[in-house]
Amino acid sequence: MNRIRVLSDDVANKIAAGEVVENPASAVKELLENALDAESTEITVEIKSGGKSYISLADNGTGMSRDDAVLAIERHSTSKIRSASDLEKVVTLGFRGEAIPSIASVSRFSITTCERDALIGTFVKVDGGKLVNVVEVGRPPGTTVEVRNLFYNVPARRKYLRSVEQEAAAICRLVDAYALAYPGVYFRLVHNEREVLLAPKTDRMEERLAKVLGKKTAEQFIPFRYEEKGVVAWGFAGHPSVTRTNRMGQLLYVNNRPVVSPPLYYAVMLSYKTLVPKGRYPLAVLFVEIAPEFVDMNVHPTKKEVRFKNEWAIRDIVLRGISRALKEADLAPHFLSDQYEKPVEAKGDFEKALARHSEPKAPGAWRERESAGGERMSRQAEPETEAELPMKMRRRSSLRFLSQLSDSYILAEDEEGLVVVDQHAAHERVLYEKIMQGLKGGSCPAQRLLLPTTVEVSSGESFVLKENAEFLRRIGFEVRPFGERTFIVEAVPPFFLMGDIKKAVHDFLTAAQESRHERDSEREKVLVRSACRSAVMAHDRMKAEECEALLARLMSAESPHTCPHGRPTMIKMSLKEIEKRFMRR
Amino acid sequence: MNFTAQKADLVSALQKTHAIVASKSTLSILANVLIETNEGKLVFTTTNLQVGIRCESPANITAPGATTLPARFLFAIVRELPLGDVLVEVNDENVASIRSGEAFFRLLGISKEEFPKVAEFEGKPLFSMPQKSLKEMLRKTSFAVSREDPRHFLTGMYFSISEGRLLLVGTDGRRLSRISHEIATEEGYTGNFIVPIKAIEELEKMIGEDGDVHVYLSGNQAGFRLGTDLLVSLLIDARFPDYEGVIPKTGAVTASLNREEFAATVRQAALVTSEQSSSVKLNFTSNELVISAHSPEVGEARVVMPAKFSGEPLAIGFNPTCLRDVLNCMDEEEITLQLTDSVSPGVVSGEGSFLHLIMPMRLPEGEI
C-alpha cells in the first residue's frame, strides 16, 4: 500500500521555507516526530558522541512500503497532509515533508523499515542525498533510521556544532520533553552505550513525570486541570519553593507538541506572581488542548513556536487553571527534605542532564532512578476529555503556637510536625490580603493621627505622590500637600500605627516610580506590597496571643505559604524528618 | 561578707529587684544582683542599663562587704527556703554559701567591681508628692503611651513641672491622656523630661498607697524614691511634641454619658469586630447614641443607649479598644464626650484635671 505522494508546488510553497536540521538534536526531533506520527508505542533512540557521529531511532510503528521508503527521501514528500487546506488543521507532529530528505542530504543515512502486515522489509541507503542502494531485508514491523556522520559534507555546519556534552544534553532534553507528552509510549535513550532514560509505558502521568524529571521533583508537583471555552489547560505546577534561574524547567505543550510560547510563559509567570522571588522561574509542565484551527503551528520551520488565534484568552485560561491549583495546595516547603540535602537528585533542571552525560558513572548508577517509580502516587491524572482531574486537596491545617524564636520567627506545630513561620513574611501576607480585600469594597480603614507627620520629597516625587494620593487614601494613608515639596500624613491604616511613616512614604514613592508603566491592577499590587512591607518591619517582639492571632489569620489567608514578594512564610520539618535527624529511623 | 536575714525580708527585696534583670543579656553581670552592706542593712541593686532598682532590707551583718550573685537563682532559692533565718557567707572569691535549716546552697558570684554604677541621688528632690496621687495619675495615663514606635518620644511619659503642678502626658499617636496634680517643689521651678514606658511600668509595680514619692533629676537620669526603694531611669532624649495645639478648644457636640453603660455598649458592639484595628461607629441622634459595628467576615451589631447631648447630630468612628481603655481608667459615674466633627479628636473628660483625646477612624464609605 503506497501512501506517500510528492506535494504539489502550491502546497510546498505554502510551507515556510527554511533549514530544518541545524544540529543533532533537531535531527532527532524530526525522526522522533515521524515515529510518533507512525503510531509507535516503543521508541529507542541511540546516539554516540552527542549525536555527531551516530544517531539511530528505532520504532515499532506502521513502517513503510518499499516505494514509500524510496519516495520519503525526496523533498516535500509526506503522508500527513495532502492539500494546503490540510495545513489549517494539522493534527500530526510533522507535515512538511522536509525532514528525511534534509537529514539524508547531509549525512550517511539509512532506513530499515517493514510494514505491519508485510513479510519482508526494505533497507534504503543514502549517502549525502544520493541513493546508494535499496535491498530487501528482514525486520519486525516498524522503522529504524540511522544517521551517521551528520554534516560530514557540510564542514561549515560541523564546525559550529557544540561540544559532545552540550549536544547530548540537548538531545536528552528533547527526548525527555516528548517522553512526558506520550506516557503511553515506551522511551529509551542510550548515549555512548549507556542508558540515560528508560520510561516504560504507563497510563499514569505521575509515573512518567517521576521517570523523566526524577521522583523527588515529581512529588513536588501540583496537578491541575482547567477547562474553559473548549480549551483545556492541564498539567503539573511546580512547587513555588523549587525554582530555577531560567525557563528550562517549564515544559509547554500545545496539542501534545512541545512548544516555545511567550504568552504561555507569561501566563505561568503570572500564576506564580508573589509566590516566587523575582528572577526565579518555577517548574511547570503545561499541556494546552485546543481545536487545531485556533492555533498555527507553521510559524517556524522547526515548528517550535506556535501562534494562537486568541492569545489573551488562552493566556487567561492557563492563568486561572494554575492559580486555582496553587491556591488549593499546601505550599509550605519542607526543610531538611532530600531536595535540600542532595540537590542533584532533584532532576527536572535539565542542566543536570549534562552532568549525567559527562560524569562517568557506575553502570548501576541510573538503575536507581529507573526504579524510582511513583509507587506513592496513586492519583489518576491522565486527563480524559470528560472526567475531572481529581485534585489532591490537602485540607489546610491549623497551626498551634509553641514559641517565638529570636523575635523574628514563630515556632508552631501542625499534625505533621514543626512549622517555622517567618513573622514578617506572614504579617506581610496577612496585611496584603486584607488591603486587597478592602480595596475591592472601596477603601480600607484609616486611623487619624493625633500628631500628623510631615514628609519632605523631591519635586519629581511630589508629582508622583499627588498622582497617587487617591490610591493612598483608599488603602488608609491620608496624605495632603503642605507646601511646595512637603506633605502631611494625617491618617494611616490602623495596623500601621507603630510603623515608620516617613520611610513608608519613600518606599511607596520608589515602588510607584518603578512600576509606572505596568497595568493598573499590577501597579496597585506593587504599591500595596510596598505598604505592607513597611508596616511589618516595626513590630518584632510579640506576645503569645499576638502570635496565635497572626497564625490563625495567616492560615485563613488565600495564599498563606508565601509573602507578597514571593518569599516563603513558613517552612516545615515533619516529625519523620526530625526522627531521621536523630537517627531514630 | 557574712549576714543573717529573715527569709521574708530577702524575698521582698529580691522580688522588687529581679523584675528588670535581663533574662538573656550579652553582659552576664546584668543577670546578677549587687548586694552591699550598709549599717545594719542590706542594699540590693539590679540594672538593665536603662532602668535600675535599688532597695534595702534589714539584716544582722557579721562581716561587711559586697558581692554580686545571679539574681534569678538567688530569688528561686530563697523563695523555697523555710521561714526563718537565712545565713549567707560570701568568701573573697565571690562564692556564696547559703544555709537555712537543713538546706545548703553554694552560688557562684561575680566581683562587685564589674557591676555598672547606678546613680545615687543625694540632696533635695526636684519635687515630692503622695505616692497614692502619682499612682492614680500613672493609671490614667500610662496605658496611652506607645510600647513601640520609631518616634521615641511616643514611648515615654512626659513629665512637665510648672507653677507648683506636675503634668503627665502619655500618647501613642492616636490617643492622648493628660492629667495634672499639685506637688511640693521649689517655687518658680519649670522643667520637663520624658521617662521611658519600661521604667514607668516598673514604677507602677513598686508604688504604693502610703508615703511620699520623691523625684530627682540628674543629667539624663531621673530617680524615684519610694521610702527606702529607689528606681533610676535614663531619660528619652527627645522633644515632646506640642500636644496642646491638638486639643480642641470647644466641641460642636457635648454629650454626657453614663460611663459604665457607655463602656458596656461599646463592648457589645465590638463583639462582631474581629481585630484590634476595627472601628465602631458612634451616631448621636435625638437623645440617643447608636453604636454600631460590622466586619465583613463576622457580621453586624447595633446597640442603642440614652444620651444627653447638645449640638447637631453627628456620626464618628472610633477604635473600640481605645474607648474602653479610657472609660475603664476613669472612676466617675458620668463622663463628658466632646466632638467637633468626624475627623477631629474626641475629648473625654470627667470631674478633675483628667483629659483624654481619641482620634477618630475613617468610617467605611457608603455607610450612613
Interface residues (C-beta under 8 A of the other chain):
Chain A: Q437 G441 G442 S443 P445 A446 Q447 R448 L449 L450 L451 G476 E478 A491 P493 P494 F495 L497 M498 G499 D500 A538 H539 D540 R541 A549
Chain B: S146 E148 D149 P150 T171 D172 G173 R174 R175 L176 P241 Y243 V246 E275 Q276 S277 S278 S279 P296 N319 V343 P345 L357 M359 P360 M361 R362 P364 E365 G366
